[in-house]
């Protein structure tokens, strides 16, 4: 092993240790000097790995920019570590783990007032599910989410004067040719009190209304610019993950529909909502500064929830490994 490789490993170790120490201090604040549990140590390491990958991806994107390139490198030395530790502890206490699929993702944003990078945490749809289960007022025993295709037989059974239990019938008439997506639904199931069962139907228009304004073809399908030597030379059709994105949209709606119990709200939940608002502000500012053609976040306009981050490059044919992994895992399929 060369001296350079040893030096890089030493730097990585010191950063990891600094990050963990900051988390330890935040975990211990208010409760006295206690040892970090094995779970908390694992979370600290998982957050470090996730943030380190996000910083490296963002730095590659910064260096590739031909215009509006920020002079401040996106590296650990330029991250507000104290703020980062305070923010992520709330997510960790709730149980959001970046090593678990679709729990939470990290994205750096420049804070011009501090000349540092703030790390914004974007909840995945599984993270929204976990939050609803922990803080929900009347959490269903099961949440069923389904897409409905043109060849399926779907019949809603709504509650009425003669029918006390809301229900549905779904028959897949041809499993290998279900046709086009025409909508979907979610169903809240209560085993002990089925009269509370709830069916919510979403047409394909309802689903697409929640599609981000700047949704990329890699996620939702459609046409995409073809770049060559820094110039757009044509279009190509991208299949994307249309089916999975439609499913995920309904999934989010299903758990956002669970009312939060005010008696369960704690400091971590309040901090989480504050961070969601800050993430929205960072998203808007980034769009203004970059003319909506570099970084953006999916945003649910109906609920105010931040959803998964997506990135559009100046020359999108180059895809970084970290973002490709998030893209492949994001839909949960």
Beta strands, then each sheet from edge to edge (+ up, - down):
strand 1: 104-111
strand 2: 116-123
strand 3: 142-149
strand 4: 153-157
strand 5: 167-171
strand 6: 181-189
strand 7: 198-203
strand 8: 222-228
strand 9: 231-238
strand 10: 295-300
strand 11: 305-311
sheet 1: 1+ 2-
sheet 2: 3+ 6- 7+
sheet 3: 4+ 5-
sheet 4: 8+ 9-
sheet 5: 10+ 11-
end
